[in-house]
Amino acid sequence: MTDFEPLLTEADVGIMLHLEPRAVQHLARTGKLPAKKVGRYWRFRRSWIERWLDGKDCDEATAVSARPPVAAQRKTN
């Protein structure tokens, strides 16, 4: 029997990465973030995101995860 890994929403991943959900959607849509389209929604597995952050799936993991939250960027501008 395999372990069940629930799918995460854009909001869940946004919290993990300190990004707005729309930024997460953009990364998924452009193929920069590992995701699966379920109907009209993007879904993610925690293991995919963790591997991505470790740089195993993408070179841009460090650049994206190092950015401050979008809300913080707006306040400083």
PQR file with spaces between the fields and no chain letter, atoms N, CA, C, O and H, PARSE charges and radii, in Angstrom:
ATOM       1  N    MET     1       0.834   -1.183    0.000 -0.4000 1.5000
ATOM       2  CA   MET     1       0.000    0.000    0.000 -0.0000 2.0000
ATOM       3  C    MET     1       0.883    1.253    0.000  0.5500 1.7000
ATOM       4  O    MET     1       1.859    1.327    0.747 -0.5500 1.4000
ATOM       5  N    THR     2       0.544    2.224   -0.829 -0.4000 1.5000
ATOM       6  CA   THR     2       1.310    3.455   -0.904 -0.0000 2.0000
ATOM       7  C    THR     2       0.699    4.513    0.003  0.5500 1.7000
ATOM       8  O    THR     2      -0.498    4.495    0.288 -0.5500 1.4000
ATOM       9  H    THR     2      -0.248    2.164   -1.436  0.4000 1.0000
ATOM      10  N    ASP     3       1.540    5.429    0.447 -0.4000 1.5000
ATOM      11  CA   ASP     3       1.058    6.525    1.283 -0.0000 2.0000
ATOM      12  C    ASP     3       0.363    7.561    0.414  0.5500 1.7000
ATOM      13  O    ASP     3       0.810    7.862   -0.693 -0.5500 1.4000
ATOM      14  H    ASP     3       2.513    5.444    0.216  0.4000 1.0000
ATOM      15  N    PHE     4      -0.725    8.096    0.924 -0.4000 1.5000
ATOM      16  CA   PHE     4      -1.474    9.124    0.216 -0.0000 2.0000
ATOM      17  C    PHE     4      -0.854   10.480    0.504  0.5500 1.7000
ATOM      18  O    PHE     4      -0.622   10.827    1.662 -0.5500 1.4000
ATOM      19  H    PHE     4      -1.088    7.851    1.823  0.4000 1.0000
ATOM      20  N    GLU     5      -0.588   11.238   -0.533 -0.4000 1.5000
ATOM      21  CA   GLU     5      -0.050   12.590   -0.378 -0.0000 2.0000
ATOM      22  C    GLU     5      -1.082   13.570   -0.923  0.5500 1.7000
ATOM      23  O    GLU     5      -1.302   13.631   -2.133 -0.5500 1.4000
ATOM      24  H    GLU     5      -0.776   10.956   -1.474  0.4000 1.0000
ATOM      25  N    PRO     6      -1.715   14.336   -0.040 -0.5600 1.5000
ATOM      26  CA   PRO     6      -2.752   15.258   -0.514  0.2800 2.0000
ATOM      27  C    PRO     6      -2.178   16.333   -1.438  0.5500 1.7000
ATOM      28  O    PRO     6      -1.009   16.706   -1.338 -0.5500 1.4000
ATOM      29  N    LEU     7      -3.015   16.807   -2.320 -0.4000 1.5000
ATOM      30  CA   LEU     7      -2.613   17.865   -3.238 -0.0000 2.0000
ATOM      31  C    LEU     7      -2.762   19.214   -2.550  0.5500 1.7000
ATOM      32  O    LEU     7      -3.680   19.427   -1.759 -0.5500 1.4000
ATOM      33  H    LEU     7      -3.965   16.503   -2.401  0.4000 1.0000
ATOM      34  N    LEU     8      -1.843   20.120   -2.866 -0.4000 1.5000
ATOM      35  CA   LEU     8      -1.865   21.467   -2.307 -0.0000 2.0000
ATOM      36  C    LEU     8      -2.448   22.440   -3.319  0.5500 1.7000
ATOM      37  O    LEU     8      -2.351   22.224   -4.527 -0.5500 1.4000
ATOM      38  H    LEU     8      -1.097   19.947   -3.509  0.4000 1.0000
ATOM      39  N    THR     9      -3.044   23.496   -2.829 -0.4000 1.5000
ATOM      40  CA   THR     9      -3.588   24.554   -3.686 -0.0000 2.0000
ATOM      41  C    THR     9      -2.529   25.629   -3.920  0.5500 1.7000
ATOM      42  O    THR     9      -1.444   25.593   -3.341 -0.5500 1.4000
ATOM      43  H    THR     9      -3.122   23.671   -1.848  0.4000 1.0000
ATOM      44  N    GLU    10      -2.874   26.589   -4.787 -0.4000 1.5000
ATOM      45  CA   GLU    10      -1.978   27.724   -5.021 -0.0000 2.0000
ATOM      46  C    GLU    10      -1.739   28.492   -3.723  0.5500 1.7000
ATOM      47  O    GLU    10      -0.627   28.956   -3.468 -0.5500 1.4000
ATOM      48  H    GLU    10      -3.756   26.618   -5.257  0.4000 1.0000
ATOM      49  N    ALA    11      -2.773   28.624   -2.910 -0.4000 1.5000
ATOM      50  CA   ALA    11      -2.644   29.341   -1.637 -0.0000 2.0000
ATOM      51  C    ALA    11      -1.688   28.608   -0.695  0.5500 1.7000
ATOM      52  O    ALA    11      -0.861   29.236   -0.034 -0.5500 1.4000
ATOM      53  H    ALA    11      -3.676   28.247   -3.117  0.4000 1.0000
ATOM      54  N    ASP    12      -1.805   27.276   -0.635 -0.4000 1.5000
ATOM      55  CA   ASP    12      -0.915   26.483    0.225 -0.0000 2.0000
ATOM      56  C    ASP    12       0.544   26.665   -0.194  0.5500 1.7000
ATOM      57  O    ASP    12       1.418   26.891    0.642 -0.5500 1.4000
ATOM      58  H    ASP    12      -2.477   26.766   -1.171  0.4000 1.0000
ATOM      59  N    VAL    13       0.789   26.565   -1.483 -0.4000 1.5000
ATOM      60  CA   VAL    13       2.155   26.701   -2.000 -0.0000 2.0000
ATOM      61  C    VAL    13       2.637   28.143   -1.830  0.5500 1.7000
ATOM      62  O    VAL    13       3.814   28.378   -1.561 -0.5500 1.4000
ATOM      63  H    VAL    13       0.079   26.382   -2.163  0.4000 1.0000
ATOM      64  N    GLY    14       1.733   29.100   -1.986 -0.4000 1.5000
ATOM      65  CA   GLY    14       2.079   30.495   -1.766 -0.0000 2.0000
ATOM      66  C    GLY    14       2.581   30.740   -0.351  0.5500 1.7000
ATOM      67  O    GLY    14       3.525   31.502   -0.143 -0.5500 1.4000
ATOM      68  H    GLY    14       0.776   28.909   -2.205  0.4000 1.0000
ATOM      69  N    ILE    15       1.953   30.098    0.612 -0.4000 1.5000
ATOM      70  CA   ILE    15       2.400   30.219    2.002 -0.0000 2.0000
ATOM      71  C    ILE    15       3.791   29.613    2.153  0.5500 1.7000
ATOM      72  O    ILE    15       4.656   30.194    2.808 -0.5500 1.4000
ATOM      73  H    ILE    15       1.186   29.479    0.443  0.4000 1.0000
ATOM      74  N    MET    16       4.007   28.453    1.550 -0.4000 1.5000
ATOM      75  CA   MET    16       5.318   27.798    1.645 -0.0000 2.0000
ATOM      76  C    MET    16       6.429   28.652    1.041  0.5500 1.7000
ATOM      77  O    MET    16       7.528   28.729    1.591 -0.5500 1.4000
ATOM      78  H    MET    16       3.304   27.981    1.018  0.4000 1.0000
ATOM      79  N    LEU    17       6.142   29.288   -0.081 -0.4000 1.5000
ATOM      80  CA   LEU    17       7.156   30.034   -0.828 -0.0000 2.0000
ATOM      81  C    LEU    17       7.147   31.530   -0.541  0.5500 1.7000
ATOM      82  O    LEU    17       7.983   32.267   -1.062 -0.5500 1.4000
ATOM      83  H    LEU    17       5.250   29.225   -0.527  0.4000 1.0000
ATOM      84  N    HIS    18       6.211   31.981    0.281 -0.4000 1.5000
ATOM      85  CA   HIS    18       6.061   33.410    0.572 -0.0000 2.0000
ATOM      86  C    HIS    18       5.767   34.197   -0.701  0.5500 1.7000
ATOM      87  O    HIS    18       6.355   35.248   -0.959 -0.5500 1.4000
ATOM      88  H    HIS    18       5.531   31.382    0.705  0.4000 1.0000
ATOM      89  N    LEU    19       4.829   33.650   -1.494 -0.4000 1.5000
ATOM      90  CA   LEU    19       4.399   34.290   -2.732 -0.0000 2.0000
ATOM      91  C    LEU    19       2.886   34.411   -2.734  0.5500 1.7000
ATOM      92  O    LEU    19       2.193   33.660   -2.047 -0.5500 1.4000
ATOM      93  H    LEU    19       4.352   32.796   -1.284  0.4000 1.0000
ATOM      94  N    GLU    20       2.380   35.353   -3.504 -0.4000 1.5000
ATOM      95  CA   GLU    20       0.945   35.470   -3.703 -0.0000 2.0000
ATOM      96  C    GLU    20       0.475   34.278   -4.559  0.5500 1.7000
ATOM      97  O    GLU    20       1.236   33.789   -5.394 -0.5500 1.4000
ATOM      98  H    GLU    20       2.943   35.963   -4.063  0.4000 1.0000
ATOM      99  N    PRO    21      -0.765   33.808   -4.363 -0.5600 1.5000
ATOM     100  CA   PRO    21      -1.275   32.693   -5.176  0.2800 2.0000
ATOM     101  C    PRO    21      -1.177   32.939   -6.683  0.5500 1.7000
ATOM     102  O    PRO    21      -0.921   32.006   -7.444 -0.5500 1.4000
ATOM     103  N    ARG    22      -1.376   34.175   -7.117 -0.4000 1.5000
ATOM     104  CA   ARG    22      -1.282   34.469   -8.559 -0.0000 2.0000
ATOM     105  C    ARG    22       0.138   34.269   -9.077  0.5500 1.7000
ATOM     106  O    ARG    22       0.330   33.853  -10.219 -0.5500 1.4000
ATOM     107  H    ARG    22      -1.584   34.933   -6.498  0.4000 1.0000
ATOM     108  N    ALA    23       1.134   34.564   -8.240 -0.4000 1.5000
ATOM     109  CA   ALA    23       2.532   34.332   -8.641 -0.0000 2.0000
ATOM     110  C    ALA    23       2.791   32.830   -8.758  0.5500 1.7000
ATOM     111  O    ALA    23       3.510   32.391   -9.656 -0.5500 1.4000
ATOM     112  H    ALA    23       0.978   34.902   -7.312  0.4000 1.0000
ATOM     113  N    VAL    24       2.211   32.046   -7.855 -0.4000 1.5000
ATOM     114  CA   VAL    24       2.341   30.587   -7.912 -0.0000 2.0000
ATOM     115  C    VAL    24       1.693   30.071   -9.195  0.5500 1.7000
ATOM     116  O    VAL    24       2.257   29.216   -9.877 -0.5500 1.4000
ATOM     117  H    VAL    24       1.627   32.403   -7.125  0.4000 1.0000
ATOM     118  N    GLN    25       0.513   30.588   -9.521 -0.4000 1.5000
ATOM     119  CA   GLN    25      -0.160   30.194  -10.766 -0.0000 2.0000
ATOM     120  C    GLN    25       0.710   30.508  -11.979  0.5500 1.7000
ATOM     121  O    GLN    25       0.821   29.692  -12.895 -0.5500 1.4000
ATOM     122  H    GLN    25       0.055   31.283   -8.967  0.4000 1.0000
ATOM     123  N    HIS    26       1.315   31.667  -11.987 -0.4000 1.5000
ATOM     124  CA   HIS    26       2.175   32.067  -13.112 -0.0000 2.0000
ATOM     125  C    HIS    26       3.364   31.112  -13.246  0.5500 1.7000
ATOM     126  O    HIS    26       3.687   30.683  -14.354 -0.5500 1.4000
ATOM     127  H    HIS    26       1.226   32.330  -11.243  0.4000 1.0000
ATOM     128  N    LEU    27       4.014   30.777  -12.132 -0.4000 1.5000
ATOM     129  CA   LEU    27       5.146   29.850  -12.171 -0.0000 2.0000
ATOM     130  C    LEU    27       4.717   28.480  -12.684  0.5500 1.7000
ATOM     131  O    LEU    27       5.441   27.847  -13.452 -0.5500 1.4000
ATOM     132  H    LEU    27       3.751   31.125  -11.233  0.4000 1.0000
ATOM     133  N    ALA    28       3.545   28.024  -12.262 -0.4000 1.5000
ATOM     134  CA   ALA    28       3.031   26.729  -12.732 -0.0000 2.0000
ATOM     135  C    ALA    28       2.705   26.794  -14.220  0.5500 1.7000
ATOM     136  O    ALA    28       3.065   25.897  -14.982 -0.5500 1.4000
ATOM     137  H    ALA    28       2.956   28.539  -11.638  0.4000 1.0000
ATOM     138  N    ARG    29       2.026   27.857  -14.623 -0.4000 1.5000
ATOM     139  CA   ARG    29       1.605   28.004  -16.027 -0.0000 2.0000
ATOM     140  C    ARG    29       2.800   28.069  -16.972  0.5500 1.7000
ATOM     141  O    ARG    29       2.733   27.561  -18.092 -0.5500 1.4000
ATOM     142  H    ARG    29       1.734   28.585  -14.004  0.4000 1.0000
ATOM     143  N    THR    30       3.891   28.688  -16.532 -0.4000 1.5000
ATOM     144  CA   THR    30       5.072   28.823  -17.386 -0.0000 2.0000
ATOM     145  C    THR    30       6.028   27.632  -17.261  0.5500 1.7000
ATOM     146  O    THR    30       7.074   27.603  -17.909 -0.5500 1.4000
ATOM     147  H    THR    30       3.946   29.100  -15.623  0.4000 1.0000
ATOM     148  N    GLY    31       5.663   26.648  -16.424 -0.4000 1.5000
ATOM     149  CA   GLY    31       6.472   25.446  -16.299 -0.0000 2.0000
ATOM     150  C    GLY    31       7.665   25.586  -15.386  0.5500 1.7000
ATOM     151  O    GLY    31       8.523   24.704  -15.364 -0.5500 1.4000
ATOM     152  H    GLY    31       4.812   26.672  -15.898  0.4000 1.0000
ATOM     153  N    LYS    32       7.749   26.664  -14.630 -0.4000 1.5000
ATOM     154  CA   LYS    32       8.875   26.878  -13.735 -0.0000 2.0000
ATOM     155  C    LYS    32       8.677   26.215  -12.378  0.5500 1.7000
ATOM     156  O    LYS    32       9.629   26.074  -11.610 -0.5500 1.4000
ATOM     157  H    LYS    32       7.051   27.381  -14.648  0.4000 1.0000
ATOM     158  N    LEU    33       7.460   25.813  -12.085 -0.4000 1.5000
ATOM     159  CA   LEU    33       7.131   25.167  -10.820 -0.0000 2.0000
ATOM     160  C    LEU    33       6.400   23.870  -11.147  0.5500 1.7000
ATOM     161  O    LEU    33       5.448   23.893  -11.927 -0.5500 1.4000
ATOM     162  H    LEU    33       6.687   25.928  -12.709  0.4000 1.0000
ATOM     163  N    PRO    34       6.818   22.734  -10.571 -0.5600 1.5000
ATOM     164  CA   PRO    34       6.145   21.470  -10.885  0.2800 2.0000
ATOM     165  C    PRO    34       4.709   21.475  -10.377  0.5500 1.7000
ATOM     166  O    PRO    34       4.456   21.687   -9.191 -0.5500 1.4000
ATOM     167  N    ALA    35       3.780   21.241  -11.289 -0.4000 1.5000
ATOM     168  CA   ALA    35       2.358   21.306  -10.954 -0.0000 2.0000
ATOM     169  C    ALA    35       1.561   20.428  -11.900  0.5500 1.7000
ATOM     170  O    ALA    35       2.061   19.993  -12.938 -0.5500 1.4000
ATOM     171  H    ALA    35       3.986   21.069  -12.252  0.4000 1.0000
ATOM     172  N    LYS    36       0.328   20.177  -11.532 -0.4000 1.5000
ATOM     173  CA   LYS    36      -0.594   19.412  -12.365 -0.0000 2.0000
ATOM     174  C    LYS    36      -1.889   20.202  -12.450  0.5500 1.7000
ATOM     175  O    LYS    36      -2.379   20.706  -11.440 -0.5500 1.4000
ATOM     176  H    LYS    36      -0.078   20.531  -10.690  0.4000 1.0000
ATOM     177  N    LYS    37      -2.438   20.311  -13.634 -0.4000 1.5000
ATOM     178  CA   LYS    37      -3.704   21.016  -13.819 -0.0000 2.0000
ATOM     179  C    LYS    37      -4.834   20.009  -13.583  0.5500 1.7000
ATOM     180  O    LYS    37      -4.897   18.968  -14.236 -0.5500 1.4000
ATOM     181  H    LYS    37      -2.040   19.902  -14.455  0.4000 1.0000
ATOM     182  N    VAL    38      -5.713   20.330  -12.651 -0.4000 1.5000
ATOM     183  CA   VAL    38      -6.887   19.502  -12.351 -0.0000 2.0000
ATOM     184  C    VAL    38      -8.104   20.370  -12.652  0.5500 1.7000
ATOM     185  O    VAL    38      -8.447   21.274  -11.890 -0.5500 1.4000
ATOM     186  H    VAL    38      -5.662   21.176  -12.120  0.4000 1.0000
ATOM     187  N    GLY    39      -8.743   20.078  -13.774 -0.4000 1.5000
ATOM     188  CA   GLY    39      -9.818   20.960  -14.218 -0.0000 2.0000
ATOM     189  C    GLY    39      -9.221   22.300  -14.574  0.5500 1.7000
ATOM     190  O    GLY    39      -8.341   22.387  -15.431 -0.5500 1.4000
ATOM     191  H    GLY    39      -8.464   19.343  -14.393  0.4000 1.0000
ATOM     192  N    ARG    40      -9.694   23.352  -13.917 -0.4000 1.5000
ATOM     193  CA   ARG    40      -9.121   24.681  -14.180 -0.0000 2.0000
ATOM     194  C    ARG    40      -8.197   25.149  -13.074  0.5500 1.7000
ATOM     195  O    ARG    40      -7.774   26.305  -13.066 -0.5500 1.4000
ATOM     196  H    ARG    40     -10.408   23.282  -13.220  0.4000 1.0000
ATOM     197  N    TYR    41      -7.879   24.265  -12.142 -0.4000 1.5000
ATOM     198  CA   TYR    41      -7.055   24.622  -10.993 -0.0000 2.0000
ATOM     199  C    TYR    41      -5.689   23.947  -11.048  0.5500 1.7000
ATOM     200  O    TYR    41      -5.564   22.825  -11.539 -0.5500 1.4000
ATOM     201  H    TYR    41      -8.222   23.326  -12.149  0.4000 1.0000
ATOM     202  N    TRP    42      -4.669   24.631  -10.543 -0.4000 1.5000
ATOM     203  CA   TRP    42      -3.341   24.052  -10.413 -0.0000 2.0000
ATOM     204  C    TRP    42      -3.244   23.365   -9.070  0.5500 1.7000
ATOM     205  O    TRP    42      -3.690   23.906   -8.059 -0.5500 1.4000
ATOM     206  H    TRP    42      -4.770   25.542  -10.143  0.4000 1.0000
ATOM     207  N    ARG    43      -2.661   22.169   -9.050 -0.4000 1.5000
ATOM     208  CA   ARG    43      -2.455   21.428   -7.809 -0.0000 2.0000
ATOM     209  C    ARG    43      -1.005   20.977   -7.740  0.5500 1.7000
ATOM     210  O    ARG    43      -0.348   20.772   -8.760 -0.5500 1.4000
ATOM     211  H    ARG    43      -2.298   21.729   -9.871  0.4000 1.0000
ATOM     212  N    PHE    44      -0.528   20.831   -6.524 -0.4000 1.5000
ATOM     213  CA   PHE    44       0.884   20.565   -6.269 -0.0000 2.0000
ATOM     214  C    PHE    44       1.010   19.499   -5.190  0.5500 1.7000
ATOM     215  O    PHE    44       0.147   19.380   -4.320 -0.5500 1.4000
ATOM     216  H    PHE    44      -1.061   20.998   -5.695  0.4000 1.0000
ATOM     217  N    ARG    45       2.073   18.737   -5.249 -0.4000 1.5000
ATOM     218  CA   ARG    45       2.408   17.810   -4.170 -0.0000 2.0000
ATOM     219  C    ARG    45       3.543   18.440   -3.363  0.5500 1.7000
ATOM     220  O    ARG    45       4.458   19.042   -3.925 -0.5500 1.4000
ATOM     221  H    ARG    45       2.774   18.833   -5.956  0.4000 1.0000
ATOM     222  N    ARG    46       3.472   18.295   -2.056 -0.4000 1.5000
ATOM     223  CA   ARG    46       4.513   18.862   -1.191 -0.0000 2.0000
ATOM     224  C    ARG    46       5.889   18.325   -1.597  0.5500 1.7000
ATOM     225  O    ARG    46       6.870   19.069   -1.601 -0.5500 1.4000
ATOM     226  H    ARG    46       2.729   17.807   -1.600  0.4000 1.0000
ATOM     227  N    SER    47       5.959   17.037   -1.936 -0.4000 1.5000
ATOM     228  CA   SER    47       7.250   16.444   -2.317 -0.0000 2.0000
ATOM     229  C    SER    47       7.811   17.097   -3.585  0.5500 1.7000
ATOM     230  O    SER    47       9.025   17.251   -3.709 -0.5500 1.4000
ATOM     231  H    SER    47       5.162   16.433   -1.933  0.4000 1.0000
ATOM     232  N    TRP    48       6.933   17.484   -4.533 -0.4000 1.5000
ATOM     233  CA   TRP    48       7.399   18.159   -5.743 -0.0000 2.0000
ATOM     234  C    TRP    48       8.016   19.506   -5.393  0.5500 1.7000
ATOM     235  O    TRP    48       9.082   19.866   -5.891 -0.5500 1.4000
ATOM     236  H    TRP    48       5.946   17.358   -4.432  0.4000 1.0000
ATOM     237  N    ILE    49       7.324   20.248   -4.522 -0.4000 1.5000
ATOM     238  CA   ILE    49       7.794   21.584   -4.147 -0.0000 2.0000
ATOM     239  C    ILE    49       9.100   21.490   -3.367  0.5500 1.7000
ATOM     240  O    ILE    49      10.013   22.287   -3.584 -0.5500 1.4000
ATOM     241  H    ILE    49       6.457   19.956   -4.117  0.4000 1.0000
ATOM     242  N    GLU    50       9.193   20.529   -2.468 -0.4000 1.5000
ATOM     243  CA   GLU    50      10.424   20.366   -1.684 -0.0000 2.0000
ATOM     244  C    GLU    50      11.603   20.010   -2.575  0.5500 1.7000
ATOM     245  O    GLU    50      12.699   20.537   -2.385 -0.5500 1.4000
ATOM     246  H    GLU    50       8.452   19.882   -2.291  0.4000 1.0000
ATOM     247  N    ARG    51      11.395   19.119   -3.548 -0.4000 1.5000
ATOM     248  CA   ARG    51      12.463   18.778   -4.497 -0.0000 2.0000
ATOM     249  C    ARG    51      12.849   19.990   -5.331  0.5500 1.7000
ATOM     250  O    ARG    51      14.030   20.223   -5.590 -0.5500 1.4000
ATOM     251  H    ARG    51      10.504   18.691   -3.702  0.4000 1.0000
ATOM     252  N    TRP    52      11.849   20.763   -5.751 -0.4000 1.5000
ATOM     253  CA   TRP    52      12.085   21.967   -6.545 -0.0000 2.0000
ATOM     254  C    TRP    52      12.917   22.961   -5.742  0.5500 1.7000
ATOM     255  O    TRP    52      13.854   23.560   -6.270 -0.5500 1.4000
ATOM     256  H    TRP    52      10.890   20.574   -5.541  0.4000 1.0000
ATOM     257  N    LEU    53      12.578   23.134   -4.475 -0.4000 1.5000
ATOM     258  CA   LEU    53      13.334   24.045   -3.619 -0.0000 2.0000
ATOM     259  C    LEU    53      14.767   23.569   -3.408  0.5500 1.7000
ATOM     260  O    LEU    53      15.678   24.385   -3.265 -0.5500 1.4000
ATOM     261  H    LEU    53      11.817   22.647   -4.046  0.4000 1.0000
ATOM     262  N    ASP    54      14.970   22.262   -3.387 -0.4000 1.5000
ATOM     263  CA   ASP    54      16.316   21.710   -3.238 -0.0000 2.0000
ATOM     264  C    ASP    54      17.132   21.850   -4.518  0.5500 1.7000
ATOM     265  O    ASP    54      18.321   21.532   -4.539 -0.5500 1.4000
ATOM     266  H    ASP    54      14.231   21.599   -3.503  0.4000 1.0000
ATOM     267  N    GLY    55      16.492   22.328   -5.590 -0.4000 1.5000
ATOM     268  CA   GLY    55      17.186   22.549   -6.851 -0.0000 2.0000
ATOM     269  C    GLY    55      17.319   21.306   -7.698  0.5500 1.7000
ATOM     270  O    GLY    55      18.091   21.293   -8.657 -0.5500 1.4000
ATOM     271  H    GLY    55      15.526   22.587   -5.574  0.4000 1.0000
ATOM     272  N    LYS    56      16.581   20.257   -7.364 -0.4000 1.5000
ATOM     273  CA   LYS    56      16.695   19.009   -8.113 -0.0000 2.0000
ATOM     274  C    LYS    56      15.926   19.042   -9.411  0.5500 1.7000
ATOM     275  O    LYS    56      16.246   18.289  -10.330 -0.5500 1.4000
ATOM     276  H    LYS    56      15.954   20.267   -6.585  0.4000 1.0000
ATOM     277  N    ASP    57      14.907   19.906   -9.517 -0.4000 1.5000
ATOM     278  CA   ASP    57      14.085   19.951  -10.722 -0.0000 2.0000
ATOM     279  C    ASP    57      14.253   21.248  -11.510  0.5500 1.7000
ATOM     280  O    ASP    57      13.815   21.337  -12.657 -0.5500 1.4000
ATOM     281  H    ASP    57      14.647   20.518   -8.770  0.4000 1.0000
ATOM     282  N    CYS    58      14.881   22.246  -10.906 -0.4000 1.5000
ATOM     283  CA   CYS    58      14.899   23.552  -11.550 -0.0000 2.0000
ATOM     284  C    CYS    58      16.039   24.393  -10.999  0.5500 1.7000
ATOM     285  O    CYS    58      16.293   24.372   -9.795 -0.5500 1.4000
ATOM     286  H    CYS    58      15.237   22.173   -9.975  0.4000 1.0000
ATOM     287  N    ASP    59      16.724   25.125  -11.850 -0.4000 1.5000
ATOM     288  CA   ASP    59      17.813   26.000  -11.412 -0.0000 2.0000
ATOM     289  C    ASP    59      17.301   27.275  -10.757  0.5500 1.7000
ATOM     290  O    ASP    59      18.041   27.942  -10.035 -0.5500 1.4000
ATOM     291  H    ASP    59      16.517   25.142  -12.828  0.4000 1.0000
ATOM     292  N    GLU    60      16.034   27.622  -11.005 -0.4000 1.5000
ATOM     293  CA   GLU    60      15.507   28.879  -10.498 -0.0000 2.0000
ATOM     294  C    GLU    60      14.972   28.771   -9.074  0.5500 1.7000
ATOM     295  O    GLU    60      14.463   29.757   -8.542 -0.5500 1.4000
ATOM     296  H    GLU    60      15.432   27.080  -11.592  0.4000 1.0000
ATOM     297  N    ALA    61      15.071   27.611   -8.445 -0.4000 1.5000
ATOM     298  CA   ALA    61      14.530   27.433   -7.104 -0.0000 2.0000
ATOM     299  C    ALA    61      15.102   28.434   -6.122  0.5500 1.7000
ATOM     300  O    ALA    61      14.362   29.008   -5.324 -0.5500 1.4000
ATOM     301  H    ALA    61      15.485   26.809   -8.876  0.4000 1.0000
ATOM     302  N    THR    62      16.393   28.650   -6.167 -0.4000 1.5000
ATOM     303  CA   THR    62      17.028   29.566   -5.223 -0.0000 2.0000
ATOM     304  C    THR    62      16.564   30.997   -5.467  0.5500 1.7000
ATOM     305  O    THR    62      16.280   31.724   -4.515 -0.5500 1.4000
ATOM     306  H    THR    62      16.995   28.183   -6.816  0.4000 1.0000
ATOM     307  N    ALA    63      16.485   31.401   -6.709 -0.4000 1.5000
ATOM     308  CA   ALA    63      16.097   32.779   -7.020 -0.0000 2.0000
ATOM     309  C    ALA    63      14.680   33.074   -6.563  0.5500 1.7000
ATOM     310  O    ALA    63      14.426   34.127   -5.979 -0.5500 1.4000
ATOM     311  H    ALA    63      16.716   30.810   -7.482  0.4000 1.0000
ATOM     312  N    VAL    64      13.752   32.158   -6.821 -0.4000 1.5000
ATOM     313  CA   VAL    64      12.359   32.407   -6.458 -0.0000 2.0000
ATOM     314  C    VAL    64      12.165   32.318   -4.958  0.5500 1.7000
ATOM     315  O    VAL    64      11.488   33.168   -4.381 -0.5500 1.4000
ATOM     316  H    VAL    64      13.959   31.303   -7.296  0.4000 1.0000
ATOM     317  N    SER    65      12.740   31.312   -4.307 -0.4000 1.5000
ATOM     318  CA   SER    65      12.505   31.139   -2.882 -0.0000 2.0000
ATOM     319  C    SER    65      13.202   32.207   -2.057  0.5500 1.7000
ATOM     320  O    SER    65      12.840   32.417   -0.899 -0.5500 1.4000
ATOM     321  H    SER    65      13.290   30.621   -4.776  0.4000 1.0000
ATOM     322  N    ALA    66      14.201   32.893   -2.628 -0.4000 1.5000
ATOM     323  CA   ALA    66      14.926   33.916   -1.887 -0.0000 2.0000
ATOM     324  C    ALA    66      14.229   35.271   -1.929  0.5500 1.7000
ATOM     325  O    ALA    66      14.584   36.175   -1.172 -0.5500 1.4000
ATOM     326  H    ALA    66      14.494   32.722   -3.568  0.4000 1.0000
ATOM     327  N    ARG    67      13.246   35.418   -2.802 -0.4000 1.5000
ATOM     328  CA   ARG    67      12.543   36.695   -2.896 -0.0000 2.0000
ATOM     329  C    ARG    67      11.663   36.916   -1.675  0.5500 1.7000
ATOM     330  O    ARG    67      11.115   35.959   -1.127 -0.5500 1.4000
ATOM     331  H    ARG    67      12.957   34.684   -3.417  0.4000 1.0000
ATOM     332  N    PRO    68      11.519   38.181   -1.237 -0.5600 1.5000
ATOM     333  CA   PRO    68      10.577   38.463   -0.155  0.2800 2.0000
ATOM     334  C    PRO    68       9.152   38.306   -0.652  0.5500 1.7000
ATOM     335  O    PRO    68       8.921   38.323   -1.861 -0.5500 1.4000
ATOM     336  N    PRO    69       8.195   38.155    0.242 -0.5600 1.5000
ATOM     337  CA   PRO    69       6.794   38.042   -0.180  0.2800 2.0000
ATOM     338  C    PRO    69       6.379   39.229   -1.042  0.5500 1.7000
ATOM     339  O    PRO    69       6.896   40.335   -0.882 -0.5500 1.4000
ATOM     340  N    VAL    70       5.452   38.993   -1.945 -0.4000 1.5000
ATOM     341  CA   VAL    70       4.994   40.041   -2.854 -0.0000 2.0000
ATOM     342  C    VAL    70       4.439   41.219   -2.072  0.5500 1.7000
ATOM     343  O    VAL    70       4.686   42.367   -2.441 -0.5500 1.4000
ATOM     344  H    VAL    70       5.032   38.095   -2.075  0.4000 1.0000
ATOM     345  N    ALA    71       3.693   40.965   -0.998 -0.4000 1.5000
ATOM     346  CA   ALA    71       3.133   42.044   -0.187 -0.0000 2.0000
ATOM     347  C    ALA    71       4.255   42.910    0.388  0.5500 1.7000
ATOM     348  O    ALA    71       4.113   44.132    0.438 -0.5500 1.4000
ATOM     349  H    ALA    71       3.492   40.032   -0.698  0.4000 1.0000
ATOM     350  N    ALA    72       5.345   42.320    0.814 -0.4000 1.5000
ATOM     351  CA   ALA    72       6.485   43.066    1.360 -0.0000 2.0000
ATOM     352  C    ALA    72       7.147   43.898    0.270  0.5500 1.7000
ATOM     353  O    ALA    72       7.610   45.008    0.533 -0.5500 1.4000
ATOM     354  H    ALA    72       5.460   41.327    0.774  0.4000 1.0000
ATOM     355  N    GLN    73       7.196   43.369   -0.960 -0.4000 1.5000
ATOM     356  CA   GLN    73       7.797   44.115   -2.060 -0.0000 2.0000
ATOM     357  C    GLN    73       6.984   45.375   -2.346  0.5500 1.7000
ATOM     358  O    GLN    73       7.555   46.429   -2.623 -0.5500 1.4000
ATOM     359  H    GLN    73       6.820   42.467   -1.174  0.4000 1.0000
ATOM     360  N    ARG    74       5.670   45.275   -2.281 -0.4000 1.5000
ATOM     361  CA   ARG    74       4.814   46.426   -2.559 -0.0000 2.0000
ATOM     362  C    ARG    74       4.990   47.517   -1.517  0.5500 1.7000
ATOM     363  O    ARG    74       4.955   48.702   -1.849 -0.5500 1.4000
ATOM     364  H    ARG    74       5.206   44.419   -2.056  0.4000 1.0000
ATOM     365  N    LYS    75       5.179   47.132   -0.258 -0.4000 1.5000
ATOM     366  CA   LYS    75       5.309   48.113    0.815 -0.0000 2.0000
ATOM     367  C    LYS    75       6.600   48.909    0.702  0.5500 1.7000
ATOM     368  O    LYS    75       6.645   50.079    1.083 -0.5500 1.4000
ATOM     369  H    LYS    75       5.208   46.170    0.012  0.4000 1.0000
ATOM     370  N    THR    76       7.658   48.279    0.176 -0.4000 1.5000
ATOM     371  CA   THR    76       8.950   48.961    0.105 -0.0000 2.0000
ATOM     372  C    THR    76       9.054   49.862   -1.114  0.5500 1.7000
ATOM     373  O    THR    76       9.921   50.734   -1.157 -0.5500 1.4000
ATOM     374  H    THR    76       7.622   47.329   -0.133  0.4000 1.0000
ATOM     375  N    ASN    77       8.192   49.674   -2.106 -0.4000 1.5000
ATOM     376  CA   ASN    77       8.263   50.488   -3.331 -0.0000 2.0000
ATOM     377  C    ASN    77       7.564   51.808   -3.155  0.5500 1.7000
ATOM     378  O    ASN    77       7.527   52.615   -4.084 -0.5500 1.4000
ATOM     379  H    ASN    77       7.487   48.965   -2.071  0.4000 1.0000
